[in-house]
Amino acid sequence: MPTAALPLPATLAPATLATGQRRAIWSASLSSLAQWYDWYAFPAFSLYFAGAFFPTEDATAQLLYSAGIFALGFLMRPLGSWLFGRLADKLGRRPSLTLSGLLMGLGSLLLALTPTYQTVGLVAPAMLLTARLLQGLSVGGEYGVAAAYLAEVAGRERRGFYSSFLYTTLIAAQLLALGAQLVLQRVLVPAQLLDWGWRLPFVGGAVLAGLALYLRARLPETAPFAASHRLPEARRGSLRALRQHPRAVLGVLGLTMGGTLAFYTFTTYMPKFLVNTAGLPQPVATWVCFGSLLGFGLMQPLCGALADRIGRRPLLLFFGVAGALGTVPLLAALGHAPGPWAALGLLLLAFVVVSGYSATNALVKAELFPVGIRALGIGLPHAVTVALFGGSAEYLALWCKQIGHESYFFWYVAGCIGASLPLLLLLPETRRASCLDTDPQPAA
């Protein structure tokens, strides 16, 4: 008796692929924007809320404590990537994305409602840590599942362009967090921001999380996942299946190590660097970071489209070589920038280099794994590497500054990018040899 065709009302039917594809990509991207905004609002406003939770008069020490909690949130990311990656590979991309959105909203709401140290003592930093751990668990699953979703929905000829939307929304979320900061700096005096104004962005984050939940509940499931139910259970979402792809796992680890460190150095840490090292006033530093991130976001689809034309590998190798050689002089020049325009130009130059990684890495990782373990394969090694290198970036940078050797951190970033380069050389050109091209498809 022939096997019944899989029903397609929850997937993208071929007749409506173009329209459904665009709708799915935009819905997934907008919901990711809400997720990443909640994640980046924490470092964006830590300058204002650090004093509310940590009883010390040393501003750098307060930032160190908040950076420590920021780093601890990263430690939950491997757990989140394992949990949500297994869920996505076994039950579907949509339910996994929906559940991770719910956790992120809860974390943001808890951040908005956490009382200060002066009110409840040590309970305050404990609640702050709990909220950040919830967010870390959520965002740990976000990256791998969203990368798998976008790659599977995008057509073969424009995968680079559409997959670059993952980092476009990630950067847009940072812009939204910085934009909220700029608006609040205009409408509130510093005392109000330090007292209660910093809570408003997290209230907004909880509202955005509700919007993300609505969008994700209506996402169509991808056709490759719908067909993956024909695969044996052992080949879907298991660590045993993942161990059968050591080269792909090693590729994700190497690709992520230098890239995530460079990304977090020039994005989340940069507002503090421009204030504490370059000596720019806080509002000016915020504007510089906003302008550079806007340029960075616009670079993503351009570089993604370029990857569709010339391949993924040339852009990754450009990042590896230019990042290893240029990071130390760039950061040194930024630390002595004579003004905001010079700082903006240097940051845009840095982002040209980082775009070689950010616009292509999610797609390359998706192209390395078969559909049955794609979300777990992207998410788990990525999250482990981000926890080790991205989550510790801000803390290490501030610690090097505190001990009087800030340049050590510059060399550390350049060294990690350089260490990634041999692994980048071993990666295949996935534009020509992609696991996405061998995915099973639902019956007509």
C-alpha positions in Angstrom: 0.0 0.0 0.0 1.6 3.3 -0.9 2.6 5.7 1.8 0.2 8.6 2.2 1.5 12.0 1.2 2.4 14.3 4.0 -0.2 17.1 4.4 1.1 20.5 3.6 -1.2 23.1 5.2 1.5 23.9 7.8 4.3 24.0 5.3 5.1 26.0 2.2 3.2 24.4 -0.6 5.0 24.6 -4.0 2.3 26.6 -5.7 2.6 29.4 -3.1 6.3 29.1 -2.5 7.4 32.6 -3.5 4.7 34.4 -1.5 4.9 32.0 1.4 8.7 32.1 1.4 8.8 35.8 1.7 6.1 35.9 4.4 7.9 33.1 6.4 11.2 34.9 6.2 9.9 38.2 7.2 7.9 36.7 10.1 10.8 34.7 11.3 13.1 37.8 11.0 10.8 40.1 12.9 10.3 37.6 15.7 14.0 37.2 16.0 14.4 40.9 16.2 12.2 40.9 19.3 14.3 38.0 20.8 17.6 39.6 20.2 16.5 43.0 21.5 15.7 41.5 24.8 19.1 40.0 24.9 21.0 43.2 24.0 19.0 45.5 26.2 20.9 44.1 29.1 24.4 45.3 28.1 23.1 48.5 26.6 21.6 49.6 29.9 24.0 48.0 32.3 25.7 51.4 32.7 22.5 52.6 34.3 21.3 49.7 36.4 24.7 48.3 37.7 24.6 50.6 40.7 21.1 49.5 41.6 22.2 45.9 42.2 25.8 46.0 43.3 26.8 48.0 46.5 30.1 49.6 45.5 31.2 53.1 44.6 33.7 51.9 42.0 32.0 52.3 38.6 34.4 49.9 36.8 33.7 47.3 39.5 30.0 47.7 39.1 30.4 47.1 35.3 32.5 44.1 36.1 29.8 42.6 38.2 27.1 43.2 35.6 29.5 41.9 32.9 29.9 38.8 35.0 26.2 38.2 35.0 26.1 38.9 31.3 28.8 36.2 30.9 26.9 33.7 33.1 23.9 34.1 30.8 26.1 32.8 28.1 26.7 29.6 30.1 23.0 28.7 29.7 23.3 28.9 25.9 24.7 25.4 25.4 21.9 24.0 27.5 19.4 26.0 25.5 20.9 25.0 22.2 20.8 21.3 23.2 17.2 21.5 24.5 15.7 23.6 21.7 17.9 22.0 19.0 16.6 18.5 19.9 13.0 19.9 20.0 13.4 21.5 16.6 14.9 18.4 15.0 12.3 16.1 16.5 9.1 18.1 16.7 9.6 21.0 14.4 11.2 24.4 14.0 8.0 26.3 14.8 7.3 24.9 18.3 10.9 25.3 19.3 11.0 28.9 18.2 7.7 29.6 20.0 8.9 28.1 23.3 12.2 30.0 23.2 10.2 33.2 22.7 8.1 32.6 25.8 11.2 32.1 27.9 12.8 35.3 26.6 9.6 37.3 27.5 9.6 35.9 31.0 13.2 36.9 31.5 12.6 40.5 30.3 9.6 40.9 32.5 11.6 39.7 35.5 14.3 42.2 34.7 11.8 45.0 34.6 10.3 44.1 38.0 13.4 43.2 39.9 13.8 45.4 43.1 17.1 47.1 43.9 19.8 46.0 46.3 18.8 48.8 48.7 15.3 47.3 48.9 15.8 43.6 49.2 19.6 43.1 49.6 21.2 40.1 47.9 17.8 38.9 46.5 18.2 41.7 43.9 21.3 40.4 42.2 20.0 36.9 42.5 16.8 37.8 40.7 18.9 39.7 38.1 20.9 36.5 37.5 17.8 34.4 37.3 16.3 36.6 34.6 19.6 36.6 32.7 19.8 32.8 32.9 16.3 32.5 31.5 17.3 34.7 28.6 20.5 32.7 28.0 18.5 29.5 27.9 16.1 31.1 25.3 18.7 32.7 23.1 20.8 29.5 23.2 18.1 27.8 21.2 17.3 30.8 19.1 20.4 30.9 16.9 20.6 27.3 15.7 16.8 26.9 15.1 16.5 30.3 13.4 19.5 29.6 11.2 18.1 26.2 10.2 14.6 27.8 9.5 15.9 30.6 7.3 18.2 28.3 5.3 15.5 25.7 4.7 12.9 28.3 3.7 15.2 30.2 1.3 15.6 29.1 -2.3 18.9 27.7 -3.5 20.0 30.7 -5.5 19.4 33.3 -2.7 20.3 31.4 0.4 23.2 33.7 1.2 21.0 36.8 0.9 18.1 35.5 3.0 20.2 33.8 5.6 22.1 37.0 6.2 18.8 38.3 7.7 19.7 36.4 10.8 22.5 38.8 11.6 20.6 41.7 10.1 17.9 41.3 12.7 20.5 40.6 15.4 22.2 43.9 14.6 18.8 45.7 14.3 18.1 44.5 17.8 21.2 46.2 19.1 20.2 49.3 17.2 16.8 49.2 18.8 18.4 48.8 22.2 20.7 51.8 21.5 17.8 53.7 20.1 15.8 53.2 23.3 18.8 54.5 25.2 19.1 57.6 23.0 15.4 58.4 23.4 15.5 57.9 27.2 18.7 60.1 27.4 16.7 62.8 25.6 13.5 62.6 27.7 14.8 61.7 31.1 17.5 63.3 33.2 20.4 61.1 34.3 19.0 60.7 37.9 15.7 59.4 36.5 17.5 56.9 34.2 19.6 55.6 37.1 16.5 55.5 39.4 13.8 53.9 37.3 14.2 54.8 33.6 16.4 51.8 32.9 13.4 49.5 33.6 11.4 50.9 30.6 13.4 49.1 27.9 12.7 45.7 29.6 9.0 46.4 29.8 9.1 47.1 26.1 11.1 43.9 25.6 8.3 41.9 27.3 5.8 43.5 25.0 7.9 42.7 21.9 8.2 39.1 23.2 4.4 38.8 23.1 4.5 40.0 19.4 7.2 37.4 18.7 5.0 34.7 20.2 2.1 35.7 18.0 4.3 35.6 14.8 5.9 32.3 15.7 2.7 30.6 16.4 1.7 31.4 12.8 5.0 30.4 11.1 4.7 27.6 8.4 6.9 24.6 9.1 9.7 24.0 6.6 9.3 21.4 3.9 12.6 19.6 4.6 11.6 19.1 8.2 8.1 17.9 7.2 9.8 15.2 5.1 12.4 14.4 7.8 9.8 12.3 9.6 10.6 9.6 7.1 14.1 9.4 8.6 14.8 6.9 11.4 14.3 8.3 14.9 18.0 7.8 15.8 19.0 10.2 13.0 16.9 13.1 14.3 18.1 15.5 17.0 20.4 13.1 18.9 23.9 13.6 20.1 24.8 10.1 18.7 23.9 11.3 15.2 25.8 14.5 15.8 29.0 12.6 16.6 28.8 11.1 13.1 29.8 14.6 11.7 33.0 15.5 13.5 34.4 17.6 10.6 31.2 19.7 10.5 31.2 20.1 14.3 34.9 21.2 14.2 34.1 23.6 11.4 31.4 25.3 13.5 33.7 25.5 16.5 36.5 27.1 14.4 34.2 29.4 12.5 32.6 30.7 15.7 35.6 31.2 17.9 37.2 34.2 16.2 34.0 35.5 14.7 31.9 35.7 17.9 34.8 37.3 19.8 35.2 40.0 17.1 31.4 40.5 16.9 30.9 41.1 20.7 34.1 43.2 20.9 32.9 45.7 18.3 29.3 45.6 19.2 28.2 45.1 22.9 31.5 46.1 24.4 32.2 49.1 22.2 29.9 51.6 24.0 31.9 51.0 27.3 35.2 51.1 25.4 34.5 54.4 23.8 33.5 55.9 27.2 36.1 54.3 29.5 39.1 54.3 27.0 38.5 56.7 24.2 37.0 59.3 26.6 33.9 60.1 24.6 30.8 61.3 26.6 28.2 58.6 27.1 25.6 60.2 24.7 28.2 60.7 22.0 29.5 57.2 22.3 25.9 55.9 22.0 25.5 57.9 18.7 28.8 56.6 17.3 27.8 53.0 18.1 24.3 53.6 16.6 25.7 54.9 13.4 28.3 52.2 13.0 25.8 49.4 13.7 23.4 50.9 11.2 26.1 50.6 8.6 26.9 47.1 9.8 23.3 46.0 9.4 23.2 47.4 5.8 26.3 45.4 5.0 24.7 42.0 5.8 22.4 41.5 2.9 25.0 42.9 0.5 27.6 40.5 1.7 25.0 37.7 1.7 24.2 38.4 -1.9 27.9 38.5 -2.7 28.2 35.0 -1.1 25.5 33.8 -3.5 27.7 35.0 -6.4 31.3 34.1 -5.4 30.8 31.6 -2.6 31.0 31.6 1.1 34.7 30.7 1.5 36.2 33.9 0.1 34.3 36.1 2.5 35.3 33.9 5.5 38.9 33.9 4.5 38.8 37.7 4.1 37.6 38.0 7.7 40.2 35.6 9.0 43.2 37.3 7.4 42.1 40.9 7.8 40.8 40.3 11.4 44.1 38.6 12.5 46.2 41.4 11.0 44.0 44.4 11.6 42.4 44.0 15.0 45.2 45.3 17.2 45.9 48.5 15.2 42.1 49.1 14.8 41.4 48.8 18.6 44.5 50.9 19.4 43.4 53.6 17.1 39.9 53.5 18.5 41.2 54.0 22.0 43.0 57.2 20.9 40.3 58.4 18.4 40.5 62.2 18.3 36.7 62.6 18.0 33.4 60.9 17.3 33.8 61.0 13.5 37.2 59.3 13.6 35.7 56.7 15.9 32.8 56.1 13.6 35.0 55.7 10.6 37.3 53.2 12.4 34.3 51.2 13.6 32.8 51.0 10.1 36.1 49.7 8.8 36.1 47.1 11.5 32.6 46.1 10.5 33.6 45.6 6.9 36.0 42.9 8.1 33.5 41.4 10.6 30.8 41.2 7.9 32.9 38.5 6.1 32.0 36.3 9.1 28.6 37.6 10.2 26.8 37.6 6.8 27.8 34.0 5.9 28.4 31.9 9.0 24.9 30.9 9.8 24.3 29.6 6.3 27.6 27.8 6.2 26.7 26.0 9.4 23.3 25.0 8.1 24.9 23.7 4.9 27.2 21.4 6.8 24.5 19.3 8.5 21.6 17.1 7.2 18.1 18.1 8.1 17.6 15.6 10.9 20.3 17.1 13.1 20.6 20.6 11.5 19.3 22.7 14.4 21.3 20.8 17.0 24.4 20.7 14.8 24.3 24.4 14.3 23.3 25.4 17.8 25.2 23.3 20.2 28.9 23.8 19.0 28.0 27.4 18.3 26.6 28.0 21.8 29.6 26.3 23.5 32.0 28.5 21.6 30.0 31.6 22.1 29.8 30.9 25.8 33.6 30.6 26.1 34.6 33.4 23.8 31.7 35.8 23.2 30.3 35.7 26.7 33.7 36.4 28.3 34.8 39.2 25.9 33.4 42.1 27.9 34.6 40.8 31.2 38.1 40.1 29.9 38.3 43.5 28.3 37.3 45.3 31.5 39.7 43.1 33.6 42.6 43.9 31.3 41.8 47.6 31.6 41.5 47.3 35.4 45.0 45.7 35.7 46.5 48.4 33.5 47.2 46.3 30.4 44.2 46.9 28.1 46.3 46.0 25.0 46.4 42.4 26.1 42.8 42.1 25.1 43.5 43.5 21.7 46.1 40.8 21.1 43.8 38.1 22.5 41.0 39.0 19.9 43.5 39.0 17.1 45.0 35.7 18.3 41.6 34.0 18.4 40.8 35.1 14.9 44.2 33.9 13.7 43.6 30.6 15.4 40.3 30.2 13.5 42.0 30.7 10.2 43.4 27.2 9.7 39.9 25.7 10.4 38.4 28.2 7.9 40.9 26.9 5.3 39.6 23.3 5.9 35.9 24.2 5.4 34.5 23.2 2.0 32.9 25.7 -0.4 29.3 24.9 0.7 27.8 26.9 -2.1 28.7 23.9 -4.3 28.4 21.1 -1.8 25.5 21.8 0.6 23.5 19.3 2.7 20.5 21.6 2.0 20.6 20.3 -1.6 20.1 16.7 -0.4 17.3 17.3 2.0 14.3 15.1 1.6 11.2 16.8 0.3 7.5 16.1 1.1 5.5 14.0 -1.4 3.6 16.1 -3.9 
